[in-house]
Amino acid sequence: MLASVFSGATLGHFTMATDGLTTLLGRLDEERVNTLVATPAVLRALLSLPRFPEAARHLRLVFSAADALLRADLAQAHAALPDGCVIDHSYASTEAGIVARWSVPDPPPTDDPRVPAGYLQRGLEFALTAEHGLLVRGRSVALGEWEDGAILPGRMIPDAARPGWRIFDTGDLVTLGDDGLLRFIARPTGN
């Protein structure tokens, strides 16, 4: 949202439950939308519509997050999107912001059926543990969880070694490849 404000662009909000895919397709075309933020499931649904390539002709960036992006979806997106349109994919959480991100090349450098979530972002520290999954540590980690009118630490633990830093236990199962790319596996139920 801030990127649109700082660049002088117009930010449009769309609700899938009330507006539907056809309305979104029309808005992409009529409003000459150049950046689309969509979950992989929404992107997949848009790609299934015959009019998508025409409606998406103004797109310059597609930002995908919140779930695994499949390699097959990526190939279909690259075929349907205009030349030069960049596809960014990321792994993020409300509590820690964007943890991993990258602009996915065509084709991606791996043969995995799922596209890696990206490279770990600067300003955060990470640990992968068998017991907890992904732990994120940094100044930008949320202060805590809102409960009954108060902020409680919850899964955000103050870091005793570094004042102002917190450690967030995501519980998410991820792997980090030798290539430096984070791969999202699963988010346990209840997280």
Backbone as JSON Lines, residues from 0, in Angstrom:
{"i":0,"aa":"M","n":[0.82,-1.19,0.0],"ca":[0.0,0.0,0.0],"c":[0.86,1.26,0.0]}
{"i":1,"aa":"L","n":[1.93,1.24,0.78],"ca":[2.78,2.42,0.85],"c":[3.45,2.71,-0.48]}
{"i":2,"aa":"A","n":[3.8,1.68,-1.22],"ca":[4.45,1.89,-2.52],"c":[3.56,2.7,-3.44]}
{"i":3,"aa":"S","n":[2.25,2.44,-3.41],"ca":[1.35,3.2,-4.28],"c":[1.27,4.65,-3.83]}
{"i":4,"aa":"V","n":[1.25,4.88,-2.53],"ca":[1.18,6.25,-2.01],"c":[2.44,7.03,-2.38]}
{"i":5,"aa":"F","n":[3.62,6.42,-2.18],"ca":[4.87,7.11,-2.43],"c":[5.14,7.34,-3.91]}
{"i":6,"aa":"S","n":[4.55,6.51,-4.77],"ca":[4.8,6.67,-6.2],"c":[3.73,7.49,-6.91]}
{"i":7,"aa":"G","n":[2.69,7.89,-6.18],"ca":[1.62,8.66,-6.77],"c":[0.61,7.82,-7.53]}
{"i":8,"aa":"A","n":[0.67,6.52,-7.34],"ca":[-0.26,5.62,-8.02],"c":[-1.59,5.56,-7.27]}
{"i":9,"aa":"T","n":[-2.56,4.95,-7.89],"ca":[-3.86,4.73,-7.27],"c":[-3.91,3.32,-6.73]}
{"i":10,"aa":"L","n":[-4.34,3.18,-5.5],"ca":[-4.47,1.87,-4.88],"c":[-5.92,1.44,-4.98]}
{"i":11,"aa":"G","n":[-6.15,0.3,-5.61],"ca":[-7.5,-0.22,-5.73],"c":[-7.67,-1.45,-4.86]}
{"i":12,"aa":"H","n":[-8.78,-1.54,-4.18],"ca":[-9.06,-2.69,-3.33],"c":[-10.12,-3.54,-4.0]}
{"i":13,"aa":"F","n":[-9.94,-4.83,-3.93],"ca":[-10.86,-5.75,-4.57],"c":[-11.19,-6.88,-3.62]}
{"i":14,"aa":"T","n":[-12.47,-7.22,-3.51],"ca":[-12.89,-8.31,-2.64],"c":[-13.47,-9.43,-3.5]}
{"i":15,"aa":"M","n":[-12.8,-10.53,-3.51],"ca":[-13.19,-11.66,-4.34],"c":[-14.6,-12.16,-4.0]}
{"i":16,"aa":"A","n":[-14.93,-12.21,-2.73],"ca":[-16.22,-12.77,-2.3],"c":[-17.4,-11.97,-2.83]}
{"i":17,"aa":"T","n":[-17.27,-10.66,-2.94],"ca":[-18.4,-9.86,-3.38],"c":[-18.31,-9.43,-4.84]}
{"i":18,"aa":"D","n":[-17.09,-9.29,-5.38],"ca":[-16.92,-8.77,-6.73],"c":[-16.77,-9.86,-7.8]}
{"i":19,"aa":"G","n":[-16.05,-10.93,-7.5],"ca":[-15.88,-12.03,-8.45],"c":[-14.8,-11.78,-9.49]}
{"i":20,"aa":"L","n":[-14.41,-12.85,-10.16],"ca":[-13.32,-12.81,-11.13],"c":[-13.63,-11.94,-12.35]}
{"i":21,"aa":"T","n":[-14.85,-11.99,-12.83],"ca":[-15.19,-11.21,-14.02],"c":[-15.04,-9.71,-13.76]}
{"i":22,"aa":"T","n":[-15.45,-9.26,-12.59],"ca":[-15.29,-7.85,-12.24],"c":[-13.81,-7.49,-12.14]}
{"i":23,"aa":"L","n":[-13.03,-8.36,-11.52],"ca":[-11.59,-8.11,-11.41],"c":[-10.96,-8.02,-12.79]}
{"i":24,"aa":"L","n":[-11.32,-8.93,-13.67],"ca":[-10.79,-8.91,-15.02],"c":[-11.12,-7.59,-15.72]}
{"i":25,"aa":"G","n":[-12.36,-7.14,-15.57],"ca":[-12.77,-5.86,-16.16],"c":[-11.99,-4.69,-15.6]}
{"i":26,"aa":"R","n":[-11.75,-4.7,-14.29],"ca":[-11.02,-3.59,-13.67],"c":[-9.56,-3.57,-14.12]}
{"i":27,"aa":"L","n":[-8.95,-4.77,-14.27],"ca":[-7.57,-4.81,-14.75],"c":[-7.44,-4.08,-16.07]}
{"i":28,"aa":"D","n":[-8.41,-4.33,-16.96],"ca":[-8.38,-3.74,-18.29],"c":[-8.77,-2.26,-18.27]}
{"i":29,"aa":"E","n":[-9.94,-1.96,-17.72],"ca":[-10.48,-0.6,-17.75],"c":[-9.61,0.41,-17.0]}
{"i":30,"aa":"E","n":[-9.05,-0.01,-15.88],"ca":[-8.26,0.91,-15.06],"c":[-6.77,0.85,-15.38]}
{"i":31,"aa":"R","n":[-6.43,0.08,-16.4],"ca":[-5.04,-0.04,-16.84],"c":[-4.1,-0.37,-15.67]}
{"i":32,"aa":"V","n":[-4.5,-1.38,-14.92],"ca":[-3.75,-1.78,-13.73],"c":[-2.37,-2.27,-14.15]}
{"i":33,"aa":"N","n":[-1.33,-1.75,-13.44],"ca":[0.03,-2.17,-13.78],"c":[0.67,-3.06,-12.72]}
{"i":34,"aa":"T","n":[0.05,-3.18,-11.54],"ca":[0.57,-4.05,-10.49],"c":[-0.58,-4.82,-9.88]}
{"i":35,"aa":"L","n":[-0.44,-6.12,-9.82],"ca":[-1.46,-6.99,-9.25],"c":[-0.86,-7.76,-8.08]}
{"i":36,"aa":"V","n":[-1.5,-7.66,-6.93],"ca":[-1.12,-8.45,-5.75],"c":[-2.2,-9.51,-5.59]}
{"i":37,"aa":"A","n":[-1.82,-10.78,-5.72],"ca":[-2.8,-11.86,-5.68],"c":[-2.19,-13.12,-5.1]}
{"i":38,"aa":"T","n":[-3.0,-13.86,-4.4],"ca":[-2.55,-15.17,-3.94],"c":[-2.39,-16.08,-5.16]}
{"i":39,"aa":"P","n":[-1.6,-17.14,-5.05],"ca":[-1.48,-18.06,-6.17],"c":[-2.82,-18.64,-6.63]}
{"i":40,"aa":"A","n":[-3.75,-18.86,-5.7],"ca":[-5.05,-19.4,-6.09],"c":[-5.83,-18.41,-6.95]}
{"i":41,"aa":"V","n":[-5.79,-17.13,-6.61],"ca":[-6.48,-16.12,-7.41],"c":[-5.8,-15.97,-8.77]}
{"i":42,"aa":"L","n":[-4.48,-15.95,-8.77],"ca":[-3.75,-15.87,-10.04],"c":[-4.1,-17.05,-10.92]}
{"i":43,"aa":"R","n":[-4.14,-18.24,-10.35],"ca":[-4.48,-19.45,-11.11],"c":[-5.89,-19.33,-11.71]}
{"i":44,"aa":"A","n":[-6.82,-18.82,-10.93],"ca":[-8.19,-18.65,-11.43],"c":[-8.23,-17.63,-12.57]}
{"i":45,"aa":"L","n":[-7.5,-16.53,-12.43],"ca":[-7.45,-15.52,-13.5],"c":[-6.85,-16.1,-14.77]}
{"i":46,"aa":"L","n":[-5.81,-16.9,-14.62],"ca":[-5.14,-17.49,-15.78],"c":[-6.06,-18.43,-16.55]}
{"i":47,"aa":"S","n":[-7.08,-18.96,-15.87],"ca":[-8.0,-19.89,-16.53],"c":[-9.03,-19.17,-17.41]}
{"i":48,"aa":"L","n":[-9.11,-17.85,-17.3],"ca":[-10.08,-17.09,-18.08],"c":[-9.5,-16.73,-19.45]}
{"i":49,"aa":"P","n":[-10.22,-17.03,-20.53],"ca":[-9.69,-16.77,-21.87],"c":[-9.32,-15.3,-22.12]}
{"i":50,"aa":"R","n":[-10.02,-14.36,-21.49],"ca":[-9.76,-12.94,-21.71],"c":[-8.62,-12.39,-20.88]}
{"i":51,"aa":"F","n":[-8.03,-13.19,-20.02],"ca":[-6.99,-12.68,-19.11],"c":[-5.82,-12.01,-19.85]}
{"i":52,"aa":"P","n":[-5.21,-12.64,-20.86],"ca":[-4.05,-11.98,-21.5],"c":[-4.38,-10.57,-22.01]}
{"i":53,"aa":"E","n":[-5.56,-10.39,-22.58],"ca":[-5.95,-9.06,-23.07],"c":[-6.16,-8.09,-21.91]}
{"i":54,"aa":"A","n":[-6.87,-8.53,-20.87],"ca":[-7.16,-7.66,-19.73],"c":[-5.9,-7.32,-18.95]}
{"i":55,"aa":"A","n":[-4.91,-8.19,-18.99],"ca":[-3.68,-8.01,-18.2],"c":[-2.58,-7.31,-18.99]}
{"i":56,"aa":"R","n":[-2.9,-6.76,-20.15],"ca":[-1.86,-6.22,-21.03],"c":[-1.1,-5.03,-20.44]}
{"i":57,"aa":"H","n":[-1.64,-4.4,-19.4],"ca":[-0.96,-3.25,-18.79],"c":[-0.1,-3.65,-17.59]}
{"i":58,"aa":"L","n":[-0.2,-4.9,-17.18],"ca":[0.53,-5.34,-15.99],"c":[2.04,-5.28,-16.22]}
{"i":59,"aa":"R","n":[2.74,-4.77,-15.2],"ca":[4.2,-4.74,-15.21],"c":[4.79,-5.55,-14.05]}
{"i":60,"aa":"L","n":[3.94,-5.79,-13.02],"ca":[4.37,-6.56,-11.85],"c":[3.2,-7.36,-11.32]}
{"i":61,"aa":"V","n":[3.44,-8.65,-11.08],"ca":[2.49,-9.51,-10.38],"c":[3.19,-9.97,-9.13]}
{"i":62,"aa":"F","n":[2.58,-9.65,-7.99],"ca":[3.17,-10.01,-6.69],"c":[2.32,-11.12,-6.09]}
{"i":63,"aa":"S","n":[2.92,-12.29,-5.91],"ca":[2.23,-13.47,-5.41],"c":[2.76,-13.84,-4.03]}
{"i":64,"aa":"A","n":[1.85,-14.11,-3.1],"ca":[2.26,-14.47,-1.75],"c":[1.13,-15.22,-1.06]}
{"i":65,"aa":"A","n":[1.38,-15.66,0.15],"ca":[0.4,-16.27,1.05],"c":[0.13,-17.75,0.8]}
{"i":66,"aa":"D","n":[0.81,-18.34,-0.17],"ca":[0.65,-19.76,-0.44],"c":[1.74,-20.19,-1.42]}
{"i":67,"aa":"A","n":[1.81,-21.48,-1.67],"ca":[2.8,-21.99,-2.61],"c":[2.39,-21.64,-4.04]}
{"i":68,"aa":"L","n":[3.34,-21.12,-4.81],"ca":[3.16,-20.87,-6.23],"c":[3.69,-22.08,-6.97]}
{"i":69,"aa":"L","n":[2.85,-22.69,-7.79],"ca":[3.25,-23.89,-8.52],"c":[4.01,-23.53,-9.79]}
{"i":70,"aa":"R","n":[4.96,-24.37,-10.13],"ca":[5.76,-24.15,-11.34],"c":[4.87,-24.09,-12.58]}
{"i":71,"aa":"A","n":[3.82,-24.93,-12.62],"ca":[2.9,-24.93,-13.76],"c":[2.16,-23.59,-13.86]}
{"i":72,"aa":"D","n":[1.78,-23.01,-12.71],"ca":[1.13,-21.7,-12.71],"c":[2.08,-20.63,-13.22]}
{"i":73,"aa":"L","n":[3.33,-20.73,-12.8],"ca":[4.33,-19.74,-13.22],"c":[4.53,-19.78,-14.73]}
{"i":74,"aa":"A","n":[4.62,-20.99,-15.3],"ca":[4.8,-21.12,-16.74],"c":[3.59,-20.54,-17.48]}
{"i":75,"aa":"Q","n":[2.4,-20.82,-16.98],"ca":[1.18,-20.29,-17.61],"c":[1.13,-18.76,-17.49]}
{"i":76,"aa":"A","n":[1.55,-18.24,-16.35],"ca":[1.56,-16.78,-16.14],"c":[2.54,-16.11,-17.09]}
{"i":77,"aa":"H","n":[3.74,-16.66,-17.21],"ca":[4.73,-16.07,-18.12],"c":[4.21,-16.06,-19.55]}
{"i":78,"aa":"A","n":[3.46,-17.09,-19.94],"ca":[2.92,-17.16,-21.31],"c":[1.79,-16.15,-21.52]}
{"i":79,"aa":"A","n":[1.02,-15.87,-20.47],"ca":[-0.16,-15.0,-20.61],"c":[0.13,-13.52,-20.35]}
{"i":80,"aa":"L","n":[1.16,-13.22,-19.59],"ca":[1.45,-11.84,-19.22],"c":[2.25,-11.13,-20.32]}
{"i":81,"aa":"P","n":[2.19,-9.82,-20.36],"ca":[2.94,-9.09,-21.39],"c":[4.45,-9.23,-21.19]}
{"i":82,"aa":"D","n":[5.2,-9.08,-22.27],"ca":[6.66,-9.12,-22.19],"c":[7.15,-8.1,-21.18]}
{"i":83,"aa":"G","n":[8.09,-8.5,-20.38],"ca":[8.68,-7.6,-19.39],"c":[7.95,-7.56,-18.06]}
{"i":84,"aa":"C","n":[6.79,-8.21,-17.96],"ca":[6.07,-8.24,-16.68],"c":[6.84,-9.13,-15.71]}
{"i":85,"aa":"V","n":[7.12,-8.63,-14.54],"ca":[7.88,-9.34,-13.52],"c":[6.93,-10.05,-12.57]}
{"i":86,"aa":"I","n":[7.29,-11.28,-12.21],"ca":[6.52,-12.03,-11.22],"c":[7.38,-12.14,-9.97]}
{"i":87,"aa":"D","n":[6.91,-11.5,-8.9],"ca":[7.57,-11.6,-7.59],"c":[6.81,-12.61,-6.75]}
{"i":88,"aa":"H","n":[7.55,-13.41,-6.01],"ca":[6.93,-14.36,-5.1],"c":[7.6,-14.18,-3.75]}
{"i":89,"aa":"S","n":[6.83,-14.37,-2.67],"ca":[7.41,-14.14,-1.35],"c":[6.78,-15.05,-0.31]}
{"i":90,"aa":"Y","n":[7.47,-15.09,0.82],"ca":[6.96,-15.72,2.03],"c":[6.92,-14.61,3.06]}
{"i":91,"aa":"A","n":[5.78,-14.45,3.71],"ca":[5.64,-13.38,4.69],"c":[4.71,-13.81,5.81]}
{"i":92,"aa":"S","n":[4.74,-13.04,6.88],"ca":[3.79,-13.23,7.96],"c":[3.4,-11.85,8.48]}
{"i":93,"aa":"T","n":[2.23,-11.76,9.03],"ca":[1.77,-10.49,9.6],"c":[2.74,-10.03,10.69]}
{"i":94,"aa":"E","n":[3.25,-10.97,11.46],"ca":[4.08,-10.65,12.62],"c":[5.5,-10.2,12.26]}
{"i":95,"aa":"A","n":[6.01,-10.65,11.11],"ca":[7.4,-10.34,10.77],"c":[7.56,-9.65,9.42]}
{"i":96,"aa":"G","n":[6.47,-9.43,8.69],"ca":[6.56,-8.81,7.37],"c":[7.11,-9.78,6.34]}
{"i":97,"aa":"I","n":[7.71,-9.24,5.29],"ca":[8.26,-10.09,4.23],"c":[9.56,-10.71,4.72]}
{"i":98,"aa":"V","n":[9.58,-12.03,4.75],"ca":[10.73,-12.78,5.25],"c":[11.63,-13.2,4.09]}
{"i":99,"aa":"A","n":[11.03,-13.61,2.99],"ca":[11.78,-14.03,1.8],"c":[11.05,-13.53,0.57]}
{"i":100,"aa":"R","n":[11.83,-13.12,-0.45],"ca":[11.22,-12.57,-1.66],"c":[12.21,-12.66,-2.81]}
{"i":101,"aa":"W","n":[11.67,-12.75,-4.04],"ca":[12.51,-12.68,-5.24],"c":[11.66,-12.48,-6.47]}
{"i":102,"aa":"S","n":[12.28,-11.97,-7.51],"ca":[11.65,-11.89,-8.82],"c":[11.99,-13.18,-9.53]}
{"i":103,"aa":"V","n":[10.97,-13.99,-9.82],"ca":[11.18,-15.35,-10.31],"c":[11.54,-15.32,-11.8]}
{"i":104,"aa":"P","n":[12.69,-15.9,-12.16],"ca":[13.06,-15.95,-13.58],"c":[12.22,-16.98,-14.33]}
{"i":105,"aa":"D","n":[12.22,-16.87,-15.63],"ca":[11.5,-17.83,-16.47],"c":[12.51,-18.58,-17.32]}
{"i":106,"aa":"P","n":[12.7,-19.85,-17.08],"ca":[12.12,-20.68,-16.02],"c":[12.92,-20.5,-14.73]}
{"i":107,"aa":"P","n":[12.31,-20.92,-13.58],"ca":[13.05,-20.83,-12.32],"c":[14.24,-21.79,-12.34]}
{"i":108,"aa":"P","n":[15.25,-21.52,-11.51],"ca":[16.48,-22.32,-11.54],"c":[16.36,-23.7,-10.91]}
{"i":109,"aa":"T","n":[15.18,-24.09,-10.51],"ca":[15.0,-25.42,-9.91],"c":[13.89,-26.16,-10.64]}
{"i":110,"aa":"D","n":[13.88,-27.47,-10.48],"ca":[12.84,-28.3,-11.1],"c":[11.72,-28.63,-10.13]}
{"i":111,"aa":"D","n":[11.73,-28.03,-8.94],"ca":[10.7,-28.31,-7.94],"c":[9.32,-27.98,-8.5]}
{"i":112,"aa":"P","n":[8.28,-28.76,-8.14],"ca":[6.93,-28.42,-8.58],"c":[6.42,-27.12,-7.95]}
{"i":113,"aa":"R","n":[6.97,-26.75,-6.78],"ca":[6.64,-25.48,-6.12],"c":[7.77,-24.5,-6.34]}
{"i":114,"aa":"V","n":[7.42,-23.28,-6.67],"ca":[8.42,-22.23,-6.86],"c":[8.94,-21.81,-5.48]}
{"i":115,"aa":"P","n":[10.26,-21.72,-5.29],"ca":[10.77,-21.26,-4.0],"c":[10.19,-19.89,-3.64]}
{"i":116,"aa":"A","n":[10.09,-19.63,-2.33],"ca":[9.49,-18.38,-1.85],"c":[10.42,-17.19,-2.02]}
{"i":117,"aa":"G","n":[11.72,-17.43,-2.12],"ca":[12.63,-16.32,-2.35],"c":[13.85,-16.36,-1.45]}
{"i":118,"aa":"Y","n":[14.6,-15.29,-1.51],"ca":[15.81,-15.15,-0.7],"c":[15.46,-14.44,0.6]}
{"i":119,"aa":"L","n":[16.09,-14.87,1.68],"ca":[15.86,-14.25,2.98],"c":[16.22,-12.77,2.92]}
{"i":120,"aa":"Q","n":[15.39,-11.95,3.55],"ca":[15.55,-10.5,3.49],"c":[16.55,-10.0,4.54]}
{"i":121,"aa":"R","n":[17.2,-8.91,4.2],"ca":[18.14,-8.28,5.14],"c":[17.38,-7.67,6.3]}
{"i":122,"aa":"G","n":[18.07,-7.53,7.43],"ca":[17.47,-6.89,8.6],"c":[16.8,-7.88,9.54]}
{"i":123,"aa":"L","n":[16.74,-9.13,9.13],"ca":[16.18,-10.19,9.98],"c":[17.21,-11.3,10.1]}
{"i":124,"aa":"E","n":[17.12,-12.03,11.18],"ca":[17.94,-13.23,11.36],"c":[17.0,-14.42,11.45]}
{"i":125,"aa":"F","n":[17.47,-15.58,11.05],"ca":[16.62,-16.76,10.95],"c":[17.28,-17.97,11.56]}
{"i":126,"aa":"A","n":[16.44,-18.9,11.99],"ca":[16.91,-20.21,12.43],"c":[15.85,-21.23,12.04]}
{"i":127,"aa":"L","n":[16.28,-22.39,11.6],"ca":[15.39,-23.49,11.3],"c":[15.63,-24.57,12.34]}
{"i":128,"aa":"T","n":[14.58,-24.94,13.05],"ca":[14.73,-25.95,14.09],"c":[13.71,-27.07,13.87]}
{"i":129,"aa":"A","n":[14.07,-28.26,14.29],"ca":[13.16,-29.4,14.17],"c":[11.95,-29.22,15.07]}
{"i":130,"aa":"E","n":[12.14,-28.6,16.21],"ca":[11.06,-28.45,17.19],"c":[10.06,-27.36,16.81]}
{"i":131,"aa":"H","n":[10.56,-26.21,16.31],"ca":[9.7,-25.06,16.08],"c":[9.48,-24.72,14.6]}
{"i":132,"aa":"G","n":[10.3,-25.22,13.72],"ca":[10.23,-24.78,12.33],"c":[11.04,-23.5,12.18]}
{"i":133,"aa":"L","n":[10.46,-22.5,11.53],"ca":[11.18,-21.26,11.26],"c":[11.05,-20.28,12.42]}
{"i":134,"aa":"L","n":[12.18,-19.79,12.88],"ca":[12.24,-18.72,13.88],"c":[12.79,-17.48,13.17]}
{"i":135,"aa":"V","n":[12.17,-16.33,13.4],"ca":[12.6,-15.07,12.8],"c":[12.95,-14.11,13.93]}
{"i":136,"aa":"R","n":[14.08,-13.43,13.79],"ca":[14.54,-12.53,14.84],"c":[14.87,-11.17,14.22]}
{"i":137,"aa":"G","n":[14.37,-10.1,14.85],"ca":[14.68,-8.78,14.33],"c":[13.94,-7.66,15.04]}
{"i":138,"aa":"R","n":[14.29,-6.42,14.69],"ca":[13.64,-5.24,15.26],"c":[12.22,-5.07,14.73]}
{"i":139,"aa":"S","n":[11.96,-5.52,13.51],"ca":[10.66,-5.29,12.88],"c":[9.63,-6.36,13.22]}
{"i":140,"aa":"V","n":[10.01,-7.34,14.03],"ca":[9.04,-8.35,14.47],"c":[8.02,-7.67,15.39]}
{"i":141,"aa":"A","n":[6.75,-8.04,15.25],"ca":[5.68,-7.42,16.04],"c":[5.96,-7.48,17.54]}
{"i":142,"aa":"L","n":[5.42,-6.5,18.25],"ca":[5.6,-6.44,19.71],"c":[4.92,-7.6,20.42]}
{"i":143,"aa":"G","n":[3.85,-8.12,19.83],"ca":[3.11,-9.21,20.46],"c":[1.78,-9.42,19.78]}
{"i":144,"aa":"E","n":[0.89,-10.1,20.48],"ca":[-0.44,-10.39,19.96],"c":[-1.47,-9.64,20.78]}
{"i":145,"aa":"W","n":[-2.47,-9.07,20.11],"ca":[-3.51,-8.31,20.77],"c":[-4.51,-9.28,21.39]}
{"i":146,"aa":"E","n":[-4.72,-9.14,22.69],"ca":[-5.67,-10.03,23.38],"c":[-6.34,-9.27,24.52]}
{"i":147,"aa":"D","n":[-7.66,-9.18,24.47],"ca":[-8.44,-8.53,25.52],"c":[-7.93,-7.13,25.86]}
{"i":148,"aa":"G","n":[-7.62,-6.34,24.83],"ca":[-7.23,-4.95,25.03],"c":[-5.78,-4.75,25.45]}
{"i":149,"aa":"A","n":[-4.97,-5.8,25.35],"ca":[-3.57,-5.67,25.75],"c":[-2.68,-6.4,24.75]}
{"i":150,"aa":"I","n":[-1.44,-5.94,24.66],"ca":[-0.45,-6.63,23.82],"c":[0.29,-7.62,24.71]}
{"i":151,"aa":"L","n":[0.17,-8.9,24.36],"ca":[0.86,-9.96,25.07],"c":[1.95,-10.53,24.17]}
{"i":152,"aa":"P","n":[3.08,-10.98,24.75],"ca":[4.17,-11.47,23.9],"c":[3.75,-12.59,22.95]}
{"i":153,"aa":"G","n":[2.89,-13.53,23.37],"ca":[2.48,-14.62,22.5],"c":[3.68,-15.35,21.95]}
{"i":154,"aa":"R","n":[3.75,-15.45,20.62],"ca":[4.88,-16.13,19.97],"c":[6.03,-15.16,19.66]}
{"i":155,"aa":"M","n":[5.91,-13.89,20.08],"ca":[6.97,-12.9,19.89],"c":[7.67,-12.73,21.23]}
{"i":156,"aa":"I","n":[8.85,-13.27,21.34],"ca":[9.59,-13.29,22.59],"c":[10.67,-12.21,22.56]}
{"i":157,"aa":"P","n":[10.69,-11.3,23.57],"ca":[11.78,-10.32,23.6],"c":[13.13,-11.02,23.63]}
{"i":158,"aa":"D","n":[14.08,-10.5,22.87],"ca":[15.41,-11.09,22.77],"c":[16.29,-10.47,23.87]}
{"i":159,"aa":"A","n":[16.62,-11.25,24.87],"ca":[17.4,-10.75,26.0],"c":[18.79,-10.29,25.58]}
{"i":160,"aa":"A","n":[19.35,-10.87,24.53],"ca":[20.7,-10.52,24.08],"c":[20.73,-9.23,23.27]}
{"i":161,"aa":"R","n":[19.59,-8.82,22.72],"ca":[19.56,-7.63,21.87],"c":[18.32,-6.81,22.2]}
{"i":162,"aa":"P","n":[18.46,-5.78,23.02],"ca":[17.31,-4.94,23.37],"c":[16.64,-4.37,22.1]}
{"i":163,"aa":"G","n":[15.31,-4.42,22.09],"ca":[14.55,-3.92,20.96],"c":[14.27,-4.97,19.89]}
{"i":164,"aa":"W","n":[14.94,-6.11,19.99],"ca":[14.71,-7.2,19.03],"c":[13.76,-8.21,19.67]}
{"i":165,"aa":"R","n":[13.03,-8.9,18.79],"ca":[12.14,-9.97,19.24],"c":[12.36,-11.21,18.38]}
{"i":166,"aa":"I","n":[12.01,-12.36,18.95],"ca":[12.1,-13.63,18.23],"c":[10.67,-14.12,18.02]}
{"i":167,"aa":"F","n":[10.34,-14.42,16.77],"ca":[9.01,-14.89,16.41],"c":[9.08,-16.36,16.02]}
{"i":168,"aa":"D","n":[8.35,-17.18,16.73],"ca":[8.25,-18.61,16.44],"c":[7.1,-18.81,15.46]}
{"i":169,"aa":"T","n":[7.4,-18.88,14.15],"ca":[6.36,-18.98,13.14],"c":[5.65,-20.34,13.18]}
{"i":170,"aa":"G","n":[6.4,-21.39,13.52],"ca":[5.86,-22.74,13.46],"c":[5.8,-23.28,12.05]}
{"i":171,"aa":"D","n":[6.1,-22.44,11.05],"ca":[6.02,-22.86,9.65],"c":[7.17,-23.8,9.31]}
{"i":172,"aa":"L","n":[6.85,-24.79,8.49],"ca":[7.86,-25.73,8.04],"c":[8.42,-25.21,6.71]}
{"i":173,"aa":"V","n":[9.72,-24.98,6.69],"ca":[10.4,-24.47,5.5],"c":[11.74,-25.17,5.36]}
{"i":174,"aa":"T","n":[12.33,-25.08,4.2],"ca":[13.71,-25.53,4.01],"c":[14.48,-24.4,3.36]}
{"i":175,"aa":"L","n":[15.77,-24.41,3.56],"ca":[16.65,-23.43,2.94],"c":[17.64,-24.2,2.09]}
{"i":176,"aa":"G","n":[17.59,-23.99,0.78],"ca":[18.45,-24.73,-0.14],"c":[19.86,-24.19,-0.17]}
{"i":177,"aa":"D","n":[20.76,-24.97,-0.74],"ca":[22.14,-24.54,-0.93],"c":[22.22,-23.3,-1.81]}
{"i":178,"aa":"D","n":[21.17,-23.08,-2.62],"ca":[21.13,-21.91,-3.49],"c":[20.68,-20.65,-2.76]}
{"i":179,"aa":"G","n":[20.38,-20.78,-1.45],"ca":[19.96,-19.63,-0.65],"c":[18.48,-19.33,-0.74]}
{"i":180,"aa":"L","n":[17.71,-20.15,-1.45],"ca":[16.27,-19.92,-1.61],"c":[15.48,-20.65,-0.53]}
{"i":181,"aa":"L","n":[14.55,-19.92,0.07],"ca":[13.66,-20.49,1.08],"c":[12.51,-21.18,0.36]}
{"i":182,"aa":"R","n":[12.19,-22.39,0.82],"ca":[11.08,-23.15,0.25],"c":[10.06,-23.39,1.35]}
{"i":183,"aa":"F","n":[8.85,-22.89,1.12],"ca":[7.75,-23.05,2.07],"c":[7.16,-24.45,1.88]}
{"i":184,"aa":"I","n":[7.02,-25.19,3.0],"ca":[6.45,-26.54,2.95],"c":[5.03,-26.53,3.45]}
{"i":185,"aa":"A","n":[4.82,-26.05,4.67],"ca":[3.47,-26.08,5.26],"c":[3.37,-25.15,6.45]}
{"i":186,"aa":"R","n":[2.16,-24.71,6.7],"ca":[1.85,-23.93,7.9],"c":[0.95,-24.81,8.74]}
{"i":187,"aa":"P","n":[1.42,-25.21,9.93],"ca":[0.6,-26.08,10.78],"c":[-0.75,-25.46,11.11]}
{"i":188,"aa":"T","n":[-1.75,-26.27,11.24],"ca":[-3.09,-25.82,11.58],"c":[-3.06,-25.03,12.89]}
{"i":189,"aa":"G","n":[-3.78,-23.92,12.91],"ca":[-3.86,-23.11,14.12],"c":[-2.9,-21.94,14.12]}
{"i":190,"aa":"N","n":[-1.96,-21.86,13.15],"ca":[-1.02,-20.73,13.09],"c":[-1.57,-19.64,12.23]}
